[in-house]
Amino acid sequence: MAATTHTVTNQVPPLVGYDVFAADRALSEAVERHIEPGVLPVAREELGELGRSAGSAQAQAWGAQANEHPPVLRTHDRYGNRIDEVEFHPAWHRLLGHAVAAGLTDAWSRPAGHVRRAAGFLVWTQAEAGHGCPLSMTHAAVPALRTDPVLAAEWEPRLTSYVYEEGLRPASEKAGVLFGMGMTEKQGGTDVRSNTTRAEPLAGDGEYLLTGHKWFCSAPMSDGFLVLAQAPGGLSCFLVPRVLPDGARNVFAIQRLKDKLGNRSNASAEVEFDGTWARRVGEEGRGVRTIIEMVAATRLDCVVGSAALMRQAVAQAIHHATYRSAFGGLLIDKPLMRNVLADLALESEAATVLAMRLAAAYDTDTEEERAFLRIAVPAAKYWVTKRCTPVVGEALECLGGNGYVEESGMPRLLREAPLNSIWEGSGNVQALDVLRALQREPQALDAFLREVGRARGADHRLDAAIKDLLTELADLEGIEARARRLVERMALVLQGSLLVRWAPPEVSDAFCASRLGGDWGAAFGTLPHSLDLASVVARARPVAD
């Protein structure tokens, strides 16, 4: 075939070789805002290094390879011995190793640790989202283990280590470890109080043998797991090490790996316990209370992870429109495409600003901020994770047919997008959790209202939305049936208040006009045409070196 028929024109160069952190103005400004000056230079340097790595061709290749070669379960060795090992592509280990070395499992022991870690998580998981699961579980296990000072002293240094060591060995022989979690069972799912796994006490203090199953066990290749089981005193939390101190494998039968819609690089498993040794964490009968801080931390990571997916999708869409020509000009200069891109950029920035505000509340760790988090985390988890799928789907459409092809990377983002809305409690669970806080913890609502009230008087549409929200909160009739509507409004008001305080006027104006003022259609790309949409798009554009 003649070479002239294969001349390539009007194709978009890959978005590669850029600093993912520096190119994200909403994120970099949040880091400047929430980290004290004495720590800021170090944070900037580490996030810059991570951002350049995330935007490199190498990291992007690792992400593609880890998804093209998903994990494989090896239940037995060649001689028929049960080994229950999960085999990963080398790219998976490189991604995890880079993440651990960057401190993405260490938020609890360094200044501004949660903001630094959340920003790094948002940056690095744009290269590949699946390996964020073990990072999240490992990070989130720390507050649960701190209910037992002896266990915390033994395990926390390993969990927060900057060294990643693959392979199953006694934890005492490893410089760093990863944790997973097993809560849900076939018959109950999120209703963990219906769990049937039994925990029988041994003679040793706090030692038990577990018998039962877990329908979803996250990160089954980890060194340890926090699980729930029924002890004589009620539902309790336990630490299950994968390998016992003497080097013997604990009983941990992996029955199969889940064949998931997305998140293909990550392993999720069904496991069976049959005389599995475990150590109790916290008091008997207080399992949910013990593990709840772990759940809260992983829910925040769902918000951060969704913000990362949105940011990467929007960056790809704007990058494509910057270089692609159609109908006599660049797509980015077409008024209708500009409206779509601006609308997507608003959603992405609102998610990022909210995620980083929550991380900053963890760092501040005052009674006021803890009360704020009690409502803000489930509200944000509900709304931000739900916005992820339509954002990624619309961004994919901006690339047209090219976006529907696997090589673009957009289908992988779209398959990943629904995940964070489901894991760690789906939408109804989050909405009901907000209702419980409203009904049982009045200080949580007070803290939430003080937070949104800091922007009062700056935008009339925000003021009106706050007033309407107060009216809804005053009417408790039929509250459960309208919980989703209420939580959606709470999340939007919170996002609007943060953008009014901290975002450029063109961003906050567009957000308040559309999300709070009602001047918006049912699809993206329906912002009021009179807004400064070009500035919104320019702010969100990723600029490669």
C-alpha positions as CSV (number, residue, x, y, z in Angstrom):
1,M,0.0,0.0,0.0
2,A,1.3,3.5,-0.9
3,A,2.9,5.3,2.0
4,T,1.0,8.5,1.2
5,T,-2.2,6.8,2.4
6,H,-0.8,6.5,5.9
7,T,0.3,10.1,6.4
8,V,-0.7,11.0,10.0
9,T,-2.2,14.4,10.5
10,N,-4.4,16.1,13.1
11,Q,-3.6,13.6,15.8
12,V,-3.0,14.7,19.4
13,P,0.4,14.1,21.0
14,P,0.3,12.0,24.2
15,L,0.0,13.8,27.5
16,V,3.3,12.6,28.8
17,G,6.5,14.1,30.3
18,Y,4.8,16.6,32.5
19,D,4.5,17.4,36.3
20,V,1.1,16.1,37.3
21,F,1.2,18.1,40.6
22,A,2.4,21.4,39.2
23,A,0.0,21.3,36.3
24,D,-2.9,21.0,38.7
25,R,-3.5,24.5,40.0
26,A,-6.4,23.6,42.2
27,L,-4.3,21.0,44.0
28,S,-1.0,22.9,44.2
29,E,-2.9,25.9,45.6
30,A,-4.6,23.7,48.2
31,V,-1.2,22.4,49.3
32,E,0.0,26.0,49.7
33,R,-3.1,26.9,51.7
34,H,-3.2,23.9,54.1
35,I,0.5,23.3,54.9
36,E,2.4,25.6,57.3
37,P,5.3,27.6,55.9
38,G,7.9,25.6,57.8
39,V,6.9,22.4,56.1
40,L,5.9,23.7,52.7
41,P,9.2,23.7,50.9
42,V,9.8,20.0,51.7
43,A,6.2,19.1,50.7
44,R,6.5,21.0,47.4
45,E,9.7,19.2,46.6
46,E,8.4,15.7,47.3
47,L,5.1,16.4,45.5
48,G,7.0,17.8,42.5
49,E,9.2,14.7,42.3
50,L,6.1,12.5,42.6
51,G,4.2,14.6,40.0
52,R,7.0,14.3,37.4
53,S,7.2,10.6,38.0
54,A,3.4,10.2,37.6
55,G,3.5,12.1,34.3
56,S,6.4,10.1,32.9
57,A,6.2,7.6,30.1
58,Q,7.6,5.0,32.5
59,A,4.8,5.3,35.1
60,Q,2.2,5.4,32.4
61,A,3.6,2.2,30.9
62,W,3.6,0.6,34.4
63,G,-0.1,1.5,34.7
64,A,-1.0,0.0,31.4
65,Q,1.0,-3.2,32.0
66,A,-0.5,-3.8,35.5
67,N,-4.0,-3.7,33.9
68,E,-3.1,-5.7,30.8
69,H,-1.7,-8.4,33.1
70,P,-4.1,-8.7,36.1
71,P,-3.2,-10.7,39.2
72,V,-3.3,-14.5,39.1
73,L,-4.3,-16.8,42.0
74,R,-2.0,-19.7,42.7
75,T,-3.8,-21.9,45.2
76,H,-1.3,-24.9,45.2
77,D,2.3,-25.5,44.4
78,R,3.4,-28.1,41.9
79,Y,3.3,-30.8,44.6
80,G,-0.2,-30.1,45.7
81,N,0.6,-28.1,48.8
82,R,-1.8,-25.2,49.5
83,I,0.0,-21.9,49.1
84,D,-2.7,-19.3,48.4
85,E,-0.5,-16.8,46.7
86,V,-1.5,-14.0,44.3
87,E,1.0,-13.4,41.5
88,F,1.4,-9.8,40.1
89,H,3.1,-8.4,37.1
90,P,6.4,-6.6,37.9
91,A,4.8,-3.3,37.0
92,W,2.4,-3.6,39.9
93,H,5.3,-4.0,42.3
94,R,7.1,-1.0,40.8
95,L,4.0,1.2,41.2
96,L,3.6,0.1,44.8
97,G,7.3,0.5,45.6
98,H,7.3,4.0,44.2
99,A,4.2,4.9,46.2
100,V,5.4,3.5,49.5
101,A,8.8,5.3,49.0
102,A,6.9,8.5,48.5
103,G,5.2,8.2,51.9
104,L,1.7,7.3,50.7
105,T,1.2,5.0,53.7
106,D,2.6,7.5,56.2
107,A,0.2,10.3,57.2
108,W,0.0,9.9,60.9
109,S,3.6,10.6,62.0
110,R,4.9,13.6,60.1
111,P,3.9,17.3,60.0
112,A,0.9,18.0,57.7
113,G,1.0,14.3,57.0
114,H,-2.6,14.0,55.8
115,V,-2.4,16.9,53.4
116,R,0.9,15.7,52.0
117,R,-0.3,12.1,51.7
118,A,-3.7,13.1,50.1
119,A,-2.0,15.3,47.6
120,G,0.5,12.5,46.7
121,F,-2.3,10.0,46.5
122,L,-4.2,12.3,44.2
123,V,-1.2,12.7,42.0
124,W,0.2,9.2,41.9
125,T,-3.0,7.3,41.4
126,Q,-3.5,9.2,38.2
127,A,-0.9,6.9,36.7
128,E,-2.8,3.8,37.9
129,A,-5.7,3.7,40.3
130,G,-5.9,0.0,41.3
131,H,-2.8,-0.1,43.5
132,G,-4.4,2.6,45.6
133,C,-6.4,0.0,47.5
134,P,-3.5,-1.6,49.5
135,L,-2.0,1.9,50.0
136,S,-5.3,3.0,51.4
137,M,-5.8,0.0,53.7
138,T,-2.3,0.2,55.0
139,H,-2.6,3.9,55.8
140,A,-6.1,3.5,57.4
141,A,-5.2,0.6,59.6
142,V,-3.1,2.8,61.9
143,P,-5.9,4.5,63.9
144,A,-7.6,1.1,64.5
145,L,-4.4,-0.5,65.8
146,R,-3.8,2.5,68.1
147,T,-6.7,1.2,70.2
148,D,-4.2,-1.4,71.4
149,P,-0.9,0.3,72.3
150,V,1.0,-3.0,72.3
151,L,-0.1,-3.8,68.7
152,A,0.4,-0.3,67.6
153,A,4.0,-0.3,68.9
154,E,4.7,-3.5,67.0
155,W,2.9,-2.8,63.7
156,E,2.8,0.9,63.1
157,P,6.5,1.4,62.2
158,R,6.1,-1.3,59.6
159,L,2.8,0.2,58.2
160,T,4.3,3.7,57.9
161,S,7.6,2.5,56.5
162,Y,9.0,3.9,53.3
163,V,10.2,0.5,52.2
164,Y,8.1,-1.9,50.1
165,E,9.0,-5.6,50.3
166,E,7.0,-8.1,48.3
167,G,6.6,-11.7,49.3
168,L,5.2,-13.6,52.2
169,R,7.5,-13.7,55.2
170,P,7.1,-13.1,59.0
171,A,6.4,-9.4,59.5
172,S,9.3,-9.2,61.9
173,E,11.7,-10.0,59.0
174,K,10.3,-7.2,56.7
175,A,11.2,-3.5,56.7
176,G,7.7,-2.6,55.6
177,V,4.3,-4.3,55.4
178,L,0.9,-3.8,53.7
179,F,-2.5,-4.4,55.3
180,G,-5.8,-5.5,53.8
181,M,-9.3,-5.7,55.3
182,G,-12.1,-8.3,55.5
183,M,-15.5,-7.1,56.8
184,T,-18.3,-8.2,54.4
185,E,-19.8,-11.7,54.1
186,K,-22.1,-13.3,51.6
187,Q,-25.3,-12.9,53.6
188,G,-24.7,-9.4,54.8
189,G,-22.5,-7.2,52.7
190,T,-22.4,-3.8,54.4
191,D,-24.6,-5.1,57.2
192,V,-21.5,-6.4,59.1
193,R,-23.5,-7.1,62.3
194,S,-24.9,-10.1,60.5
195,N,-21.4,-11.6,60.1
196,T,-21.2,-15.3,61.0
197,T,-17.4,-15.8,61.2
198,R,-16.7,-17.2,64.7
199,A,-13.8,-16.2,67.0
200,E,-12.9,-18.8,69.7
201,P,-10.7,-17.5,72.5
202,L,-7.4,-19.3,73.2
203,A,-5.4,-19.4,76.4
204,G,-3.1,-16.5,75.3
205,D,-4.3,-13.0,76.1
206,G,-6.2,-11.6,73.1
207,E,-5.5,-14.7,71.0
208,Y,-8.3,-16.4,69.0
209,L,-9.0,-18.9,66.3
210,L,-11.3,-17.7,63.5
211,T,-13.7,-19.9,61.4
212,G,-15.8,-18.5,58.6
213,H,-15.6,-16.7,55.3
214,K,-15.2,-13.2,53.8
215,W,-17.0,-12.4,50.6
216,F,-14.7,-9.4,49.9
217,C,-11.2,-9.4,51.2
218,S,-9.2,-6.4,50.0
219,A,-5.6,-6.8,48.9
220,P,-5.3,-10.5,49.7
221,M,-1.5,-10.5,49.1
222,S,-1.0,-8.3,52.2
223,D,1.0,-9.1,55.3
224,G,-1.9,-8.6,57.7
225,F,-5.6,-8.0,57.7
226,L,-8.1,-6.3,60.0
227,V,-11.3,-8.4,60.1
228,L,-14.6,-8.6,62.0
229,A,-15.8,-11.8,63.7
230,Q,-18.3,-12.9,66.4
231,A,-16.5,-13.4,69.7
232,P,-18.3,-14.6,72.9
233,G,-18.7,-10.9,73.8
234,G,-20.1,-9.9,70.4
235,L,-18.8,-8.6,67.1
236,S,-15.1,-7.8,67.5
237,C,-12.1,-6.6,65.5
238,F,-9.1,-8.9,64.9
239,L,-5.6,-8.7,63.3
240,V,-4.9,-11.7,61.1
241,P,-1.3,-12.0,60.1
242,R,-0.7,-13.8,56.8
243,V,2.5,-15.5,58.1
244,L,2.9,-16.5,61.7
245,P,6.0,-15.4,63.7
246,D,7.5,-18.9,63.4
247,G,7.4,-18.6,59.6
248,A,4.4,-20.9,59.1
249,R,1.6,-19.8,56.9
250,N,-1.6,-18.8,58.7
251,V,-4.8,-20.5,57.5
252,F,-5.9,-18.2,54.8
253,A,-7.6,-20.0,51.9
254,I,-8.1,-17.8,48.9
255,Q,-11.1,-19.4,47.1
256,R,-11.1,-17.1,44.1
257,L,-10.3,-13.6,42.9
258,K,-13.2,-11.4,41.9
259,D,-13.6,-10.7,38.2
260,K,-14.4,-7.0,38.5
261,L,-15.7,-4.4,36.1
262,G,-12.6,-2.3,36.6
263,N,-9.8,-2.1,39.1
264,R,-8.3,-4.9,37.1
265,S,-4.7,-4.6,38.4
266,N,-5.8,-5.0,42.0
267,A,-6.8,-8.3,43.6
268,S,-10.0,-8.7,45.6
269,A,-10.7,-12.1,47.0
270,E,-13.1,-14.5,48.7
271,V,-11.2,-16.1,51.6
272,E,-12.0,-18.9,54.2
273,F,-10.8,-19.1,57.7
274,D,-10.6,-22.5,59.4
275,G,-8.7,-22.3,62.7
276,T,-7.0,-19.1,61.6
277,W,-4.9,-17.5,64.3
278,A,-5.8,-13.9,65.1
279,R,-5.1,-11.2,67.7
280,R,-8.0,-9.2,69.1
281,V,-7.9,-5.4,68.5
282,G,-9.8,-3.4,71.0
283,E,-12.5,-4.8,73.3
284,E,-14.7,-7.7,72.7
285,G,-18.1,-6.6,71.3
286,R,-16.7,-3.3,70.1
287,G,-15.5,-4.4,66.7
288,V,-17.4,-1.8,64.7
289,R,-16.3,1.1,67.0
290,T,-12.7,-0.2,66.7
291,I,-12.6,-0.4,63.0
292,I,-14.7,2.7,62.3
293,E,-11.7,5.0,62.1
294,M,-10.2,2.8,59.5
295,V,-13.4,3.0,57.6
296,A,-13.5,6.8,57.8
297,A,-9.9,7.1,56.5
298,T,-10.6,4.8,53.6
299,R,-13.8,6.8,52.8
300,L,-11.7,9.9,52.6
301,D,-9.4,8.0,50.2
302,C,-12.5,7.2,48.1
303,V,-13.1,11.0,47.8
304,V,-9.4,11.6,47.0
305,G,-9.3,8.7,44.5
306,S,-12.4,10.0,42.7
307,A,-10.9,13.5,42.5
308,A,-7.8,11.9,41.0
309,L,-9.8,10.0,38.3
310,M,-11.8,13.2,37.5
311,R,-8.6,15.3,37.2
312,Q,-6.9,12.8,34.9
313,A,-10.0,12.5,32.7
314,V,-10.5,16.3,32.5
315,A,-6.8,16.8,31.8
316,Q,-6.9,14.3,28.9
317,A,-10.0,16.0,27.5
318,I,-8.6,19.5,27.6
319,H,-5.3,18.3,26.2
320,H,-7.1,16.6,23.3
321,A,-9.2,19.7,22.6
322,T,-6.0,21.9,22.7
323,Y,-4.5,20.0,19.7
324,R,-7.4,18.6,17.8
325,S,-8.8,20.5,14.9
326,A,-12.4,20.2,13.5
327,F,-14.8,22.3,11.5
328,G,-12.2,24.9,10.7
329,G,-10.4,25.4,14.1
330,L,-9.1,23.9,17.3
331,L,-11.8,22.2,19.4
332,I,-10.8,24.2,22.5
333,D,-11.8,27.4,20.7
334,K,-15.3,26.2,19.8
335,P,-17.8,27.8,22.2
336,L,-19.8,24.6,22.8
337,M,-16.7,22.5,23.5
338,R,-15.4,25.2,25.8
339,N,-18.7,25.0,27.7
340,V,-18.3,21.2,28.2
341,L,-14.7,21.5,29.2
342,A,-15.4,24.3,31.7
343,D,-18.3,22.4,33.2
344,L,-16.1,19.3,33.7
345,A,-13.3,21.5,35.1
346,L,-15.6,22.9,37.7
347,E,-16.6,19.5,38.9
348,S,-12.9,18.4,39.1
349,E,-11.8,21.5,41.0
350,A,-14.7,21.3,43.5
351,A,-13.8,17.7,44.2
352,T,-10.1,18.5,44.7
353,V,-10.7,21.5,47.0
354,L,-13.2,19.5,49.1
355,A,-10.9,16.4,49.4
356,M,-7.9,18.6,50.5
357,R,-10.1,20.4,53.0
358,L,-11.0,17.1,54.6
359,A,-7.3,16.0,54.7
360,A,-6.4,19.3,56.4
361,A,-9.1,18.7,59.1
362,Y,-7.3,15.4,59.9
363,D,-4.1,17.2,60.4
364,T,-5.6,19.9,62.6
365,D,-7.3,17.2,64.8
366,T,-9.2,19.5,67.1
367,E,-12.6,18.7,68.6
368,E,-14.2,21.1,66.1
369,E,-12.6,19.5,63.1
370,R,-13.4,16.0,64.3
371,A,-17.0,17.0,64.6
372,F,-16.9,18.6,61.1
373,L,-15.4,15.4,59.6
374,R,-18.2,13.3,61.1
375,I,-20.7,14.8,58.6
376,A,-18.4,16.1,55.9
377,V,-16.6,12.8,55.1
378,P,-19.8,10.7,54.4
379,A,-21.4,13.7,52.6
380,A,-18.3,14.1,50.4
381,K,-18.0,10.4,49.9
382,Y,-21.6,10.3,48.8
383,W,-21.4,13.1,46.3
384,V,-17.9,13.3,44.9
385,T,-17.8,9.6,44.1
386,K,-21.2,9.7,42.4
387,R,-20.0,12.6,40.2
388,C,-17.0,10.7,39.0
389,T,-18.6,8.4,36.5
390,P,-20.5,11.1,34.5
391,V,-17.5,13.3,34.5
392,V,-15.2,10.6,33.2
393,G,-17.9,9.5,30.6
394,E,-18.2,13.0,29.3
395,A,-14.5,13.5,29.2
396,L,-14.1,10.3,27.2
397,E,-16.7,11.7,24.7
398,C,-14.6,14.8,24.2
399,L,-12.0,12.5,22.5
400,G,-14.7,11.0,20.3
401,G,-14.0,7.6,18.9
402,N,-10.4,7.9,19.9
403,G,-11.5,8.0,23.5
404,Y,-13.5,4.7,23.2
405,V,-10.3,2.9,22.1
406,E,-8.3,1.2,24.9
407,E,-5.0,2.7,23.8
408,S,-6.3,6.2,24.9
409,G,-6.5,5.1,28.5
410,M,-10.0,6.5,28.9
411,P,-11.9,3.2,29.0
412,R,-9.7,2.2,31.9
413,L,-10.7,5.4,33.7
414,L,-14.3,4.8,33.0
415,R,-14.3,1.3,34.3
416,E,-12.6,2.5,37.5
417,A,-15.0,5.4,38.0
418,P,-17.9,3.7,39.8
419,L,-15.7,1.9,42.2
420,N,-15.3,4.5,45.0
421,S,-19.0,5.0,45.1
422,I,-19.5,1.3,46.0
423,W,-16.5,0.5,48.2
424,E,-16.5,1.4,51.9
425,G,-20.3,1.8,51.8
426,S,-22.4,2.7,48.8
427,G,-24.6,5.8,48.4
428,N,-27.4,4.9,50.7
429,V,-25.0,3.9,53.5
430,Q,-23.3,7.3,53.3
431,A,-26.6,9.2,53.3
432,L,-27.9,7.3,56.3
433,D,-24.6,7.8,58.1
434,V,-25.1,11.6,57.7
435,L,-28.6,11.2,59.1
436,R,-27.3,9.4,62.1
437,A,-24.8,12.2,62.8
438,L,-27.5,14.8,62.4
439,Q,-29.7,13.0,64.9
440,R,-27.2,11.9,67.4
441,E,-24.3,14.4,67.3
442,P,-25.6,18.0,67.2
443,Q,-22.0,19.3,67.5
444,A,-21.3,17.8,64.0
445,L,-24.0,19.8,62.4
446,D,-22.9,22.9,64.2
447,A,-19.3,22.4,62.9
448,F,-20.6,21.9,59.4
449,L,-22.7,25.0,59.5
450,R,-19.9,27.1,60.9
451,E,-17.7,25.9,58.0
452,V,-20.1,26.8,55.2
453,G,-21.0,30.0,57.1
454,R,-17.4,31.3,56.7
455,A,-18.3,32.2,53.1
456,R,-21.7,33.8,53.9
457,G,-22.3,37.2,52.2
458,A,-19.8,36.6,49.4
459,D,-22.3,35.2,46.9
460,H,-26.0,35.6,46.9
461,R,-26.6,32.2,45.3
462,L,-24.6,30.5,48.1
463,D,-26.5,32.5,50.7
464,A,-29.8,31.4,49.3
465,A,-28.6,27.7,49.1
466,I,-27.6,27.8,52.8
467,K,-31.0,29.3,53.7
468,D,-32.8,26.5,51.8
469,L,-30.6,23.9,53.4
470,L,-31.4,25.2,56.9
471,T,-35.1,24.9,55.9
472,E,-34.6,21.3,54.9
473,L,-32.7,20.5,58.1
474,A,-35.5,21.9,60.2
475,D,-38.1,19.5,58.6
476,L,-37.5,15.9,59.8
477,E,-40.7,14.5,58.3
478,G,-39.9,11.7,55.8
479,I,-36.2,12.4,56.4
480,E,-34.9,9.0,55.4
481,A,-36.7,8.9,52.0
482,R,-35.2,12.3,51.1
483,A,-31.7,11.6,52.6
484,R,-30.0,11.6,49.3
485,R,-31.5,14.9,48.3
486,L,-30.4,16.4,51.6
487,V,-26.9,15.1,51.5
488,E,-26.4,16.2,47.9
489,R,-27.4,19.7,48.9
490,M,-25.0,19.6,51.9
491,A,-22.1,18.6,49.7
492,L,-22.8,21.2,47.1
493,V,-23.2,24.0,49.6
494,L,-19.9,22.9,51.2
495,Q,-18.1,22.8,47.8
496,G,-19.6,26.2,46.9
497,S,-18.5,27.7,50.2
498,L,-14.9,26.5,49.7
499,L,-14.7,27.7,46.1
500,V,-16.1,31.1,47.1
501,R,-13.4,31.5,49.7
502,W,-10.5,30.0,47.8
503,A,-11.0,29.7,44.0
504,P,-10.7,32.4,41.4
505,P,-13.9,34.4,40.8
506,E,-14.6,32.9,37.4
507,V,-14.6,29.4,39.0
508,S,-16.7,30.2,42.0
509,D,-19.1,32.3,39.9
510,A,-19.7,29.5,37.5
511,F,-20.1,26.9,40.2
512,C,-22.6,29.0,42.2
513,A,-24.5,29.9,39.1
514,S,-24.9,26.3,37.9
515,R,-24.8,24.0,41.0
516,L,-26.5,26.4,43.5
517,G,-28.3,29.0,41.4
518,G,-30.1,26.5,39.1
519,D,-28.8,28.0,35.8
520,W,-27.8,24.6,34.5
521,G,-29.1,21.8,32.4
522,A,-29.2,18.1,33.0
523,A,-25.9,17.4,31.0
524,F,-22.4,18.8,31.1
525,G,-21.9,21.8,28.7
526,T,-25.0,23.7,29.8
527,L,-23.3,26.5,31.8
528,P,-24.6,30.1,31.2
529,H,-22.9,31.4,28.2
530,S,-22.2,34.8,29.8
531,L,-19.6,33.3,32.2
532,D,-15.9,33.5,31.7
533,L,-15.6,29.9,30.5
534,A,-12.3,30.4,28.7
535,S,-10.5,31.3,32.0
536,V,-12.0,28.2,33.7
537,V,-10.7,25.9,30.9
538,A,-7.3,27.6,30.8
539,R,-6.9,27.2,34.6
540,A,-7.5,23.4,34.3
541,R,-5.3,22.8,31.3
542,P,-2.3,20.5,31.9
543,V,0.9,22.0,30.5
544,A,3.5,19.4,29.5
545,D,7.2,20.4,29.7
